[in-house]
Amino acid sequence: MLKIGLIGCGGIAPAHIWAYQHIDDVKVVALCDLNIDKANSLASKFRIENTYQNYWDMIESNDLDSIDICTPIPTHVQIVCDIAKAVPALFLEKPMALTVSECDEIIKTLEKYGTKCCINHLQLYSPLVQKMDTLIKKNEFNLFSLKLTQKESYEYLNSIGLAAQWNVSEKHGGIIWEVCSHLGYLQLHFLPDIKEVYALGGKTKYEAYDNFSVFLKTSDDRFGIIELNWISKETEVVYEFTEVNGKRIKIFFWENFVSEHTINPPQTVSNVMNNIITDELRFFKKWSSFGTGYLRKFKLSPMYNIIREYILSLKSEHPIPVPPEDGRKLIKLLECIKKSLNTKNPVKIE
């Protein structure tokens, strides 16, 4: 039985605990938070016995196999470098750190003590994204461009506990670090040879950039696009893969639905009728897929899938799902995106 301790009992922590509790031979035995009432409340909800206000007390009182760190980004470097010598493995909430230099400090410390570490870039572990990854790796889909769109309302997410005030704070990296980290990691996975970044956008409502677009240029003709809007009135999270021959496949992330777009302009009566039928079928399939996914949610959950892979890597020679080196590459990309937004000029990635 692997024993897990968790630091940071805020918004994302319940999803981590839920995933662990659906994996055999794993048990979350302790929670830690500076706000002990928050830790006690979460422990009561998930029937976890031990709570602490200090993570050293948690480590000294429990023989832990891994610690899950769910604290805000600015705390990551200190916590990881503190406890790497005390536990054999860490699961670190994304993104890894605020700067590349902090990533280097983390990596150096992990190597010093031989501590395993996985960064929680979970979007890649969505089953539909995994299917696209398999198609591309098997050369059954010749990827030409990848457009990732995420439009949401911070105010709504905050009202239902899915976003905190620090998510729109420059001190914590803002929306670039909080949200664009998901999209940036996917771009780096599918387009690993990105050489240049050009980003334009604004700080429309918050002190951090909250509405922007990014163009990613590779060393060949392929490219990526990120559209991120956190002041939107309508939620839309769509990943669009385009093949060299023009074929387009869209993944609707929240609905767990995939659609191949082959629809003609409504310039004839026949096309209009065909398009109406196509739209109705897509609507039915989209919400049927959502319903099926809700009933099977733990098997389809990206959080469950990445944590399951992480646990497997602790039990065997299975590789870490997202190693710190990958987390560092993402932070480098985010730094370039922010620099391009600030200067309104393209930025080359060294």
VOPAGU-2260 file (C-alpha; in pm, 1 decimal, decimal comma):
REM VOPAGU-2260
SITE   aa  ch    i         X         Y         Z
SITE  MET   A    0       0,0       0,0       0,0
SITE  LEU   A    1     144,9     335,1    -106,6
SITE  LYS   A    2      85,5     608,9     149,5
SITE  ILE   A    3      25,2     961,3      20,0
SITE  GLY   A    4      42,5    1294,0     201,5
SITE  LEU   A    5    -105,8    1608,0      45,9
SITE  ILE   A    6      -1,8    1969,9     101,7
SITE  GLY   A    7    -250,3    2244,1      14,8
SITE  CYS   A    8    -622,6    2181,9      63,0
SITE  GLY   A    9    -759,4    2441,2    -180,0
SITE  GLY   A   10    -969,3    2417,3    -495,5
SITE  ILE   A   11    -784,6    2143,9    -687,4
SITE  ALA   A   12    -705,0    1917,3    -389,2
SITE  PRO   A   13   -1039,4    1728,9    -385,5
SITE  ALA   A   14    -986,2    1618,0    -747,1
SITE  HIS   A   15    -642,2    1478,7    -655,6
SITE  ILE   A   16    -777,6    1292,4    -353,2
SITE  TRP   A   17   -1072,2    1157,1    -552,9
SITE  ALA   A   18    -830,0    1012,8    -811,8
SITE  TYR   A   19    -611,5     844,6    -547,3
SITE  GLN   A   20    -916,7     689,1    -384,9
SITE  HIS   A   21   -1008,5     516,9    -712,8
SITE  ILE   A   22    -667,7     350,0    -749,5
SITE  ASP   A   23    -591,1      14,5    -583,7
SITE  ASP   A   24    -318,2     -12,0    -318,9
SITE  VAL   A   25    -301,1     364,4    -264,1
SITE  LYS   A   26    -420,3     561,0      38,0
SITE  VAL   A   27    -413,4     930,2     121,5
SITE  VAL   A   28    -322,8     916,6     490,8
SITE  ALA   A   29    -259,7    1283,7     575,0
SITE  LEU   A   30    -348,0    1638,5     469,3
SITE  CYS   A   31    -162,9    1960,3     543,3
SITE  ASP   A   32    -265,4    2324,4     508,5
SITE  LEU   A   33    -172,7    2648,9     684,3
SITE  ASN   A   34    -548,0    2685,0     739,3
SITE  ILE   A   35    -609,0    2381,9     962,4
SITE  ASP   A   36    -986,4    2427,5     940,1
SITE  LYS   A   37    -965,0    2382,8     565,6
SITE  ALA   A   38    -757,1    2066,2     611,4
SITE  ASN   A   39   -1001,0    1928,8     869,4
SITE  SER   A   40   -1300,7    1998,5     646,2
SITE  LEU   A   41   -1144,0    1819,0     349,5
SITE  ALA   A   42   -1030,7    1529,7     570,0
SITE  SER   A   43   -1384,0    1486,6     700,4
SITE  LYS   A   44   -1526,8    1483,9     347,6
SITE  PHE   A   45   -1288,2    1210,8     227,9
SITE  ARG   A   46   -1249,7    1024,8     560,4
SITE  ILE   A   47    -878,6    1095,5     597,4
SITE  GLU   A   48    -748,0    1044,8     950,2
SITE  ASN   A   49    -460,4    1288,9     994,0
SITE  THR   A   50    -435,7    1665,7     940,9
SITE  TYR   A   51    -145,9    1903,1     998,3
SITE  GLN   A   52     -63,1    2272,7     977,0
SITE  ASN   A   53     308,2    2212,1     920,0
SITE  TYR   A   54     433,6    1972,7     651,6
SITE  TRP   A   55     733,9    1866,5     860,0
SITE  ASP   A   56     495,5    1742,2    1128,2
SITE  MET   A   57     310,6    1546,1     859,3
SITE  ILE   A   58     632,1    1393,5     724,6
SITE  GLU   A   59     771,3    1302,9    1068,5
SITE  SER   A   60     444,0    1142,6    1181,5
SITE  ASN   A   61     382,7     932,4     869,6
SITE  ASP   A   62     598,9     697,4     662,7
SITE  LEU   A   63     503,2     852,2     329,3
SITE  ASP   A   64     579,7     708,7     -14,3
SITE  SER   A   65     480,7    1027,1    -196,2
SITE  ILE   A   66     367,7    1383,2    -130,7
SITE  ASP   A   67     120,0    1565,0    -352,6
SITE  ILE   A   68     176,9    1942,7    -362,1
SITE  CYS   A   69    -136,5    2148,2    -442,0
SITE  THR   A   70     -18,3    2487,8    -320,9
SITE  PRO   A   71       2,1    2815,3    -521,7
SITE  ILE   A   72     283,2    2842,7    -777,0
SITE  PRO   A   73     514,2    3082,4    -585,1
SITE  THR   A   74     546,7    2824,8    -303,2
SITE  HIS   A   75     656,3    2535,4    -522,2
SITE  VAL   A   76    1031,3    2589,9    -527,5
SITE  GLN   A   77    1063,5    2623,4    -149,1
SITE  ILE   A   78     839,1    2327,6     -65,4
SITE  VAL   A   79     997,6    2092,7    -320,7
SITE  CYS   A   80    1352,7    2185,9    -221,1
SITE  ASP   A   81    1258,5    2147,3     147,6
SITE  ILE   A   82    1102,2    1803,4     132,8
SITE  ALA   A   83    1281,4    1635,1    -159,5
SITE  LYS   A   84    1531,2    1484,7      84,4
SITE  ALA   A   85    1256,0    1344,4     307,6
SITE  VAL   A   86    1033,6    1152,3      61,2
SITE  PRO   A   87    1110,9     935,4    -242,8
SITE  ALA   A   88     855,5    1091,5    -480,7
SITE  LEU   A   89     654,5    1408,8    -542,3
SITE  PHE   A   90     347,2    1491,3    -749,5
SITE  LEU   A   91     354,5    1865,4    -819,7
SITE  GLU   A   92      53,1    2064,3    -937,5
SITE  LYS   A   93     113,5    2253,7   -1260,8
SITE  PRO   A   94     288,0    2470,7   -1356,8
SITE  MET   A   95     622,6    2375,8   -1210,4
SITE  ALA   A   96     739,7    2722,7   -1104,4
SITE  LEU   A   97     732,2    3092,1   -1190,1
SITE  THR   A   98    1068,3    3107,8   -1370,7
SITE  VAL   A   99    1315,5    2886,1   -1553,5
SITE  SER   A  100    1573,3    2956,4   -1282,2
SITE  GLU   A  101    1331,9    2821,3   -1019,1
SITE  CYS   A  102    1282,8    2511,5   -1235,5
SITE  ASP   A  103    1659,5    2464,5   -1248,4
SITE  GLU   A  104    1678,1    2489,2    -869,4
SITE  ILE   A  105    1404,7    2226,5    -835,2
SITE  ILE   A  106    1567,8    1991,0   -1084,5
SITE  LYS   A  107    1908,3    2027,1    -917,5
SITE  THR   A  108    1758,3    1942,1    -577,0
SITE  LEU   A  109    1563,0    1643,1    -710,6
SITE  GLU   A  110    1877,4    1505,6    -874,3
SITE  LYS   A  111    2078,2    1559,2    -555,0
SITE  TYR   A  112    1845,0    1339,7    -350,5
SITE  GLY   A  113    1731,5    1102,3    -627,5
SITE  THR   A  114    1368,3    1206,1    -577,7
SITE  LYS   A  115    1112,8    1130,9    -847,5
SITE  CYS   A  116     878,4    1410,8    -949,5
SITE  CYS   A  117     580,7    1436,5   -1183,8
SITE  ILE   A  118     428,9    1767,7   -1295,5
SITE  ASN   A  119      50,2    1760,2   -1324,4
SITE  HIS   A  120      -0,8    1857,3   -1689,9
SITE  LEU   A  121    -313,1    1646,0   -1714,5
SITE  GLN   A  122    -479,2    1760,3   -2041,5
SITE  LEU   A  123    -257,4    1524,9   -2238,8
SITE  TYR   A  124    -420,2    1239,0   -2045,3
SITE  SER   A  125    -770,4    1309,0   -2170,0
SITE  PRO   A  126    -872,0     988,6   -2356,9
SITE  LEU   A  127    -960,6    1179,7   -2675,3
SITE  VAL   A  128    -629,3    1368,2   -2672,9
SITE  GLN   A  129    -455,0    1035,7   -2615,4
SITE  LYS   A  130    -629,4     893,3   -2922,7
SITE  MET   A  131    -507,4    1184,9   -3133,7
SITE  ASP   A  132    -158,5    1138,6   -2993,4
SITE  THR   A  133    -166,5     771,3   -3096,2
SITE  LEU   A  134    -289,1     854,1   -3448,3
SITE  ILE   A  135     -11,0    1108,8   -3495,5
SITE  LYS   A  136     259,6     879,8   -3358,0
SITE  LYS   A  137     143,3     601,4   -3593,4
SITE  ASN   A  138     156,0     845,5   -3888,4
SITE  GLU   A  139    -217,4     799,3   -3941,8
SITE  PHE   A  140    -272,2    1174,0   -3900,3
SITE  ASN   A  141     -14,0    1409,1   -4052,4
SITE  LEU   A  142     -46,0    1708,4   -3820,9
SITE  PHE   A  143      -5,8    2048,6   -3985,9
SITE  SER   A  144    -149,6    2287,1   -3727,6
SITE  LEU   A  145    -296,0    2281,7   -3378,0
SITE  LYS   A  146    -538,5    2547,4   -3257,8
SITE  LEU   A  147    -628,7    2545,6   -2889,3
SITE  THR   A  148    -916,2    2765,9   -2775,3
SITE  GLN   A  149   -1014,6    2825,0   -2413,3
SITE  LYS   A  150   -1282,2    3084,1   -2337,7
SITE  GLU   A  151   -1424,6    3105,2   -1986,7
SITE  SER   A  152   -1547,7    3351,9   -1726,4
SITE  TYR   A  153   -1316,0    3391,8   -1427,9
SITE  GLU   A  154   -1602,6    3540,7   -1226,9
SITE  TYR   A  155   -1819,2    3233,8   -1283,4
SITE  LEU   A  156   -1535,4    2990,1   -1213,8
SITE  ASN   A  157   -1456,2    3180,4    -895,0
SITE  SER   A  158   -1822,0    3168,5    -785,6
SITE  ILE   A  159   -1829,8    2786,5    -802,0
SITE  GLY   A  160   -1487,8    2734,8    -641,8
SITE  LEU   A  161   -1294,1    2644,1    -957,7
SITE  ALA   A  162   -1076,8    2957,1    -958,6
SITE  ALA   A  163    -916,1    3160,5    -682,8
SITE  GLN   A  164    -839,8    3530,8    -662,0
SITE  TRP   A  165    -467,8    3465,8    -697,5
SITE  ASN   A  166    -533,6    3310,2   -1041,0
SITE  VAL   A  167    -561,2    3663,0   -1186,9
SITE  SER   A  168    -270,8    3804,5    -985,4
SITE  GLU   A  169      54,8    3901,3   -1157,7
SITE  LYS   A  170     243,2    3790,6    -846,6
SITE  HIS   A  171     124,4    3433,5    -905,3
SITE  GLY   A  172     184,6    3436,7   -1281,4
SITE  GLY   A  173    -169,4    3535,5   -1370,5
SITE  ILE   A  174    -374,5    3362,6   -1637,4
SITE  ILE   A  175     -67,0    3285,3   -1848,2
SITE  TRP   A  176      68,8    3055,6   -1577,8
SITE  GLU   A  177    -266,9    2933,8   -1444,8
SITE  VAL   A  178    -447,9    2853,1   -1771,2
SITE  CYS   A  179    -213,0    2893,7   -2065,3
SITE  SER   A  180      13,8    2633,9   -1902,9
SITE  HIS   A  181    -240,4    2367,0   -2007,0
SITE  LEU   A  182    -250,5    2486,3   -2366,7
SITE  GLY   A  183     120,8    2553,1   -2388,3
SITE  TYR   A  184     208,7    2203,8   -2269,8
SITE  LEU   A  185     -13,9    2047,2   -2536,1
SITE  GLN   A  186     147,1    2264,2   -2805,1
SITE  LEU   A  187     495,8    2158,0   -2691,9
SITE  HIS   A  188     391,7    1793,8   -2695,7
SITE  PHE   A  189     247,0    1795,8   -3046,1
SITE  LEU   A  190     481,2    2061,7   -3188,9
SITE  PRO   A  191     806,6    2007,6   -2996,7
SITE  ASP   A  192    1016,9    2216,4   -3237,4
SITE  ILE   A  193     855,7    2556,1   -3166,3
SITE  LYS   A  194    1114,2    2825,2   -3243,8
SITE  GLU   A  195     925,5    3154,5   -3222,7
SITE  VAL   A  196     633,6    3304,4   -3031,0
SITE  TYR   A  197     418,2    3602,9   -3122,5
SITE  ALA   A  198     147,1    3703,7   -2875,9
SITE  LEU   A  199     -98,1    3992,2   -2870,6
SITE  GLY   A  200    -361,6    4073,8   -2611,8
SITE  GLY   A  201    -458,0    4292,2   -2323,1
SITE  LYS   A  202    -532,1    4332,4   -1955,2
SITE  THR   A  203    -896,2    4407,9   -2016,6
SITE  LYS   A  204   -1040,7    4352,4   -1671,4
SITE  TYR   A  205    -764,9    4228,4   -1440,4
SITE  GLU   A  206    -406,1    4317,4   -1357,5
SITE  ALA   A  207    -290,7    4010,4   -1551,7
SITE  TYR   A  208    -338,2    3944,6   -1925,2
SITE  ASP   A  209    -691,5    3806,2   -1952,9
SITE  ASN   A  210    -764,0    3802,4   -2328,8
SITE  PHE   A  211    -488,2    3714,4   -2576,1
SITE  SER   A  212    -383,7    3506,5   -2875,6
SITE  VAL   A  213     -50,6    3336,3   -2941,9
SITE  PHE   A  214     102,1    3227,0   -3271,7
SITE  LEU   A  215     366,6    2953,9   -3245,3
SITE  LYS   A  216     607,8    2902,7   -3532,4
SITE  THR   A  217     801,6    2577,8   -3572,8
SITE  SER   A  218    1124,3    2503,5   -3756,9
SITE  ASP   A  219     920,4    2372,2   -4052,5
SITE  ASP   A  220     585,5    2484,0   -4200,6
SITE  ARG   A  221     371,3    2364,2   -3910,1
SITE  PHE   A  222     227,5    2607,2   -3657,4
SITE  GLY   A  223      20,7    2636,4   -3345,1
SITE  ILE   A  224    -237,3    2888,1   -3224,0
SITE  ILE   A  225    -356,4    2956,7   -2870,8
SITE  GLU   A  226    -668,3    3165,4   -2804,4
SITE  LEU   A  227    -727,3    3234,3   -2436,6
SITE  ASN   A  228   -1004,5    3449,3   -2296,4
SITE  TRP   A  229   -1096,8    3457,9   -1927,6
SITE  ILE   A  230   -1357,5    3732,4   -1955,5
SITE  SER   A  231   -1583,9    3543,9   -2195,3
SITE  LYS   A  232   -1960,8    3520,1   -2143,6
SITE  GLU   A  233   -1965,6    3169,2   -2289,8
SITE  THR   A  234   -1747,5    2868,3   -2207,9
SITE  GLU   A  235   -1563,3    2704,3   -2495,9
SITE  VAL   A  236   -1267,9    2466,6   -2467,8
SITE  VAL   A  237   -1186,5    2323,2   -2810,4
SITE  TYR   A  238    -872,8    2155,1   -2947,5
SITE  GLU   A  239    -859,3    2160,9   -3328,0
SITE  PHE   A  240    -612,3    1935,6   -3512,2
SITE  THR   A  241    -561,4    2003,4   -3884,2
SITE  GLU   A  242    -389,8    1760,5   -4118,7
SITE  VAL   A  243    -170,8    1853,7   -4417,4
SITE  ASN   A  244    -455,2    1756,6   -4654,7
SITE  GLY   A  245    -698,0    1991,6   -4477,2
SITE  LYS   A  246    -883,1    1734,4   -4265,3
SITE  ARG   A  247    -993,8    1887,3   -3933,1
SITE  ILE   A  248   -1070,9    1707,4   -3609,3
SITE  LYS   A  249   -1209,8    1900,7   -3312,6
SITE  ILE   A  250   -1207,3    1782,7   -2953,0
SITE  PHE   A  251   -1462,6    1950,7   -2726,8
SITE  PHE   A  252   -1280,6    1901,0   -2398,4
SITE  TRP   A  253   -1554,9    1946,2   -2139,1
SITE  GLU   A  254   -1813,8    1750,7   -2337,3
SITE  ASN   A  255   -1573,5    1461,0   -2411,1
SITE  PHE   A  256   -1677,5    1482,4   -2775,9
SITE  VAL   A  257   -1479,7    1460,8   -3099,5
SITE  SER   A  258   -1600,3    1580,9   -3439,0
SITE  GLU   A  259   -1453,8    1565,1   -3787,5
SITE  HIS   A  260   -1556,3    1876,9   -3980,3
SITE  THR   A  261   -1670,6    1802,1   -4336,2
SITE  ILE   A  262   -1954,4    2043,6   -4400,5
SITE  ASN   A  263   -2019,5    2247,2   -4719,5
SITE  PRO   A  264   -2129,3    2612,4   -4753,3
SITE  PRO   A  265   -2511,0    2655,5   -4745,0
SITE  GLN   A  266   -2530,0    2785,1   -5102,9
SITE  THR   A  267   -2785,3    2534,3   -5230,0
SITE  VAL   A  268   -3105,4    2388,8   -5087,5
SITE  SER   A  269   -2941,7    2047,0   -5077,7
SITE  ASN   A  270   -2644,2    2177,4   -4880,3
SITE  VAL   A  271   -2870,6    2360,3   -4638,0
SITE  MET   A  272   -3068,8    2041,3   -4565,3
SITE  ASN   A  273   -2750,6    1832,9   -4530,2
SITE  ASN   A  274   -2598,8    2090,7   -4295,5
SITE  ILE   A  275   -2910,2    2097,2   -4077,9
SITE  ILE   A  276   -2901,7    1717,4   -4047,2
SITE  THR   A  277   -2525,9    1724,8   -3975,6
SITE  ASP   A  278   -2568,5    1990,7   -3705,1
SITE  GLU   A  279   -2852,3    1796,5   -3540,4
SITE  LEU   A  280   -2651,1    1474,3   -3540,9
SITE  ARG   A  281   -2351,2    1652,7   -3390,3
SITE  PHE   A  282   -2571,0    1806,1   -3121,6
SITE  PHE   A  283   -2713,3    1465,7   -3030,1
SITE  LYS   A  284   -2372,9    1293,9   -3033,2
SITE  LYS   A  285   -2210,3    1575,2   -2834,3
SITE  TRP   A  286   -2452,6    1562,6   -2543,2
SITE  SER   A  287   -2485,8    1183,5   -2555,6
SITE  SER   A  288   -2108,6    1168,3   -2525,1
SITE  PHE   A  289   -2121,8    1412,9   -2234,4
SITE  GLY   A  290   -2381,8    1198,2   -2057,6
SITE  THR   A  291   -2186,1     877,1   -2111,8
SITE  GLY   A  292   -1870,6    1048,8   -1990,7
SITE  TYR   A  293   -2044,5    1170,5   -1675,9
SITE  LEU   A  294   -2153,5     817,9   -1588,6
SITE  ARG   A  295   -1802,3     683,0   -1654,0
SITE  LYS   A  296   -1623,0     993,8   -1529,9
SITE  PHE   A  297   -1344,5     833,8   -1326,2
SITE  LYS   A  298   -1236,3     620,6   -1624,6
SITE  LEU   A  299   -1238,1     926,6   -1850,8
SITE  SER   A  300   -1087,9    1173,6   -1604,6
SITE  PRO   A  301    -749,1    1317,2   -1712,0
SITE  MET   A  302    -666,8    1365,6   -1342,3
SITE  TYR   A  303    -732,8    1000,1   -1267,8
SITE  ASN   A  304    -533,2     889,2   -1572,3
SITE  ILE   A  305    -219,4    1091,2   -1498,9
SITE  ILE   A  306    -219,9    1003,5   -1127,7
SITE  ARG   A  307    -269,3     636,9   -1215,4
SITE  GLU   A  308      31,3     655,5   -1450,9
SITE  TYR   A  309     231,0     831,1   -1179,5
SITE  ILE   A  310     150,7     559,3    -925,0
SITE  LEU   A  311     247,2     294,3   -1181,5
SITE  SER   A  312     584,2     467,0   -1225,4
SITE  LEU   A  313     642,4     442,6    -849,7
SITE  LYS   A  314     565,6      71,2    -845,8
SITE  SER   A  315     771,4     -22,7   -1152,5
SITE  GLU   A  316    1021,8     100,8   -1407,7
SITE  HIS   A  317     739,7     277,4   -1589,0
SITE  PRO   A  318     857,9     629,5   -1682,4
SITE  ILE   A  319     731,9     937,6   -1497,5
SITE  PRO   A  320     435,0    1074,8   -1701,2
SITE  VAL   A  321     555,0    1437,8   -1703,3
SITE  PRO   A  322     915,0    1474,5   -1579,4
SITE  PRO   A  323    1050,8    1806,7   -1444,6
SITE  GLU   A  324    1248,8    1864,8   -1764,3
SITE  ASP   A  325     917,9    1886,4   -1954,7
SITE  GLY   A  326     784,0    2121,7   -1689,9
SITE  ARG   A  327    1086,2    2346,7   -1741,4
SITE  LYS   A  328    1029,0    2363,1   -2119,8
SITE  LEU   A  329     674,7    2481,4   -2054,2
SITE  ILE   A  330     792,4    2759,1   -1821,5
SITE  LYS   A  331    1039,5    2873,3   -2088,3
SITE  LEU   A  332     751,6    2894,6   -2337,4
SITE  LEU   A  333     534,1    3089,3   -2091,5
SITE  GLU   A  334     816,6    3336,5   -2028,4
SITE  CYS   A  335     844,5    3394,1   -2404,8
SITE  ILE   A  336     467,4    3442,4   -2439,1
SITE  LYS   A  337     466,0    3702,7   -2163,4
SITE  LYS   A  338     768,0    3881,3   -2312,0
SITE  SER   A  339     596,4    3893,7   -2651,5
SITE  LEU   A  340     276,8    4031,5   -2494,5
SITE  ASN   A  341     477,0    4298,6   -2313,0
SITE  THR   A  342     686,8    4403,1   -2612,7
SITE  LYS   A  343     426,0    4335,8   -2883,6
SITE  ASN   A  344     701,5    4169,5   -3085,9
SITE  PRO   A  345     790,2    3812,1   -3183,5
SITE  VAL   A  346    1023,5    3631,4   -2943,3
SITE  LYS   A  347    1261,0    3355,5   -3046,0
SITE  ILE   A  348    1291,7    3051,1   -2818,9
SITE  GLU   A  349    1656,1    2974,5   -2754,7
